[in-house]
Amino acid sequence: MTTTPEMDGLLKRLRGGETGVLGELIDLNREPLRRMINLRLDARLAGRISCSDVLQDVYLDAMQRVGHFLQKPELPFQIWLRMIASQRLVDVHRQHLGAQMRNAACEVSLQGRVMPAVSSVSLAACLTAEMESPSQVLMRKELIERVETALEAMDPIDREVLTMRHFEELNNDDVAEILGISKAAASNRYVRALKRLKEIVAD
């Protein structure tokens, strides 16, 4: 992940023992985290849990676990923060949805960790969100259904790669590290998923 001089300076201070700068670092990464959470927060929780609620919990979790981050100097801060957000989302879903989360499609298992799977419904809505003209709006419902069907047919990891690259704006190296796959595999999966979606839209 790309960093800025400001972030690099804060990370240096954090590793030097100034844990008070953690809040500033989280603020600098708030928008990427918000995009990730919005895509993965189950629609059934609308009205009960907001993205801001989850972000607040992520901040508290990060404060408690900052020592673990400091013990792993090779781990990029943004990826560590994303891992915490993933676990928080899993906990939120299990707490509020309980047995309804037993559907395997709700979670993805990666390297011994579990993360909330991106919803094909929310992803399809994002992919068609720019259709605004009257004629496009009429087409949107049918297109969403077709895109949802295509996304459901994809391997869950392919959906995750597509989401991370296209909507979370992560680069290929970050996606490979998060998913625990090679850079070549991450790139191939992205190209394959994107090609399939383009074929559907073209039709």
C-alpha positions in Angstrom: 0.0 0.0 0.0 1.1 3.5 -0.7 2.0 5.7 2.2 2.5 9.5 2.6 5.3 11.3 4.3 2.9 12.1 7.1 2.0 8.5 7.6 5.6 7.4 7.5 6.4 9.9 10.2 3.6 8.8 12.4 4.5 5.1 11.9 8.1 5.9 12.9 6.8 7.6 16.1 4.5 4.7 16.8 7.3 2.2 16.5 9.4 4.5 18.7 6.9 4.0 21.5 4.5 6.9 21.0 1.2 4.9 20.9 -0.8 8.1 21.2 -0.3 8.7 17.5 -2.4 5.6 16.7 -5.6 7.6 16.5 -4.0 9.9 13.9 -2.9 6.9 11.8 -6.4 5.4 11.9 -7.9 8.8 10.8 -5.6 8.8 7.8 -7.0 5.3 6.8 -10.6 6.0 7.7 -12.0 6.3 4.2 -10.4 3.0 2.9 -11.8 1.3 6.0 -15.2 2.9 5.5 -15.3 1.5 1.9 -14.4 -1.9 3.1 -17.0 -2.0 5.9 -19.8 -0.6 3.7 -19.3 -3.3 1.2 -19.3 -6.1 3.8 -21.8 -5.0 6.4 -24.8 -7.2 6.0 -27.9 -5.2 4.8 -30.0 -7.0 7.5 -28.2 -4.9 10.1 -29.3 -1.5 8.6 -30.8 0.6 11.4 -29.0 -1.4 14.1 -25.3 -1.0 13.2 -23.7 1.7 11.2 -20.3 1.9 9.6 -19.4 4.6 12.1 -20.2 2.1 14.9 -17.9 -0.5 13.4 -15.1 2.1 12.9 -15.3 3.1 16.5 -14.9 -0.5 17.6 -12.0 -1.0 15.2 -10.2 2.0 16.9 -10.7 0.4 20.3 -9.5 -3.0 19.1 -6.5 -1.4 17.5 -5.6 0.3 20.7 -5.7 -3.0 22.6 -3.6 -4.8 19.9 -1.1 -2.3 18.9 1.6 -4.3 20.7 1.0 -7.2 18.3 1.6 -4.8 15.4 4.8 -3.5 16.8 6.1 -7.1 17.1 5.7 -7.5 13.3 7.7 -4.7 11.6 7.3 -6.4 8.2 3.5 -6.1 8.3 2.1 -2.9 6.6 0.0 -0.8 9.0 -3.0 -0.6 6.6 -3.1 -4.4 6.2 -2.9 -4.9 9.9 -5.7 -2.4 10.4 -7.8 -4.1 7.7 -7.3 -7.4 9.5 -8.7 -5.9 12.7 -11.7 -4.5 10.8 -12.4 -7.9 9.2 -12.4 -9.6 12.6 -14.6 -6.9 14.0 -17.1 -7.3 11.2 -17.2 -11.1 11.7 -17.9 -10.5 15.4 -20.6 -8.0 14.7 -22.3 -10.3 12.2 -22.2 -13.3 14.5 -23.4 -11.3 17.5 -26.4 -9.8 15.7 -27.3 -12.5 13.2 -26.3 -15.6 15.1 -27.4 -18.8 13.3 -28.2 -16.8 10.2 -24.5 -16.4 9.6 -23.9 -20.2 9.3 -24.4 -19.9 5.6 -20.9 -20.5 4.2 -21.3 -17.8 1.7 -21.3 -15.2 4.5 -17.6 -15.7 5.3 -14.4 -16.5 3.6 -11.6 -18.6 5.3 -8.1 -17.3 4.5 -4.9 -18.6 6.0 -6.6 -19.8 9.2 -8.5 -16.5 9.5 -12.1 -15.8 8.8 -13.2 -12.6 7.1 -16.7 -11.4 6.1 -17.4 -12.2 2.5 -18.4 -9.3 0.2 -22.1 -9.5 -0.7 -22.9 -10.1 -4.4 -25.9 -7.8 -3.8 -23.8 -4.9 -2.6 -21.1 -5.5 -5.2 -23.6 -5.6 -8.0 -25.2 -2.4 -6.8 -21.8 -0.7 -6.8 -21.0 -1.9 -10.3 -24.2 -0.4 -11.7 -24.4 2.7 -9.5 -23.4 5.1 -12.3 -26.4 4.3 -14.4 -28.5 7.4 -13.9 -30.4 8.3 -17.0 -34.1 7.3 -17.3 -33.4 4.6 -19.8 -30.4 3.3 -17.8 -32.5 3.2 -14.6 -35.0 1.0 -16.3 -32.2 -1.3 -17.4 -30.5 -1.3 -14.0 -32.7 -3.8 -12.2 -32.3 -6.4 -14.9 -28.5 -5.7 -15.1 -28.2 -6.0 -11.3 -29.9 -9.4 -11.3 -27.6 -10.6 -14.1 -24.5 -9.3 -12.4 -25.6 -10.8 -9.1 -26.0 -14.2 -10.8 -22.5 -13.9 -12.3 -21.0 -12.9 -9.0 -22.6 -15.8 -7.2 -21.2 -18.2 -9.7 -17.7 -16.9 -9.1 -15.2 -18.4 -6.7 -15.4 -16.4 -3.4 -11.8 -15.5 -3.7 -12.3 -14.1 -7.2 -15.1 -11.8 -5.8 -12.8 -10.7 -3.0 -10.0 -9.9 -5.5 -12.4 -7.9 -7.7 -13.7 -6.0 -4.7 -10.3 -5.2 -3.2 -8.9 -4.0 -6.5 -11.9 -2.3 -8.0 -13.7 -0.7 -5.0 -11.2 -0.8 -2.1 -8.5 0.5 -4.5 -5.8 -1.9 -3.2 -2.9 -2.8 -5.4 -2.1 -6.3 -6.6 0.7 -6.8 -4.0 -1.7 -5.9 -1.1 -4.4 -8.2 -2.4 -1.9 -11.1 -2.7 -0.7 -10.5 0.9 -4.2 -10.2 2.4 -5.4 -13.4 0.6 -2.2 -15.4 1.1 -1.8 -16.1 -2.6 0.9 -15.3 -5.1 1.0 -12.0 -6.9 0.5 -13.8 -10.2 -2.5 -15.6 -8.9 -4.0 -12.4 -7.6 -3.5 -10.7 -10.9 -4.9 -13.7 -12.9 -8.0 -13.9 -10.7 -8.7 -10.2 -11.1 -8.4 -10.3 -14.9 -10.6 -13.3 -15.0 -13.3 -11.8 -12.8 -13.2 -8.5 -14.6 -13.4 -10.1 -18.0 -16.5 -12.1 -17.0 -18.3 -9.0 -15.8 -17.4 -7.0 -18.9 -18.9 -9.8 -21.0 -22.2 -9.6 -19.1 -22.4 -5.8 -19.4 -21.5 -5.9 -23.1 -24.3 -8.4 -23.7 
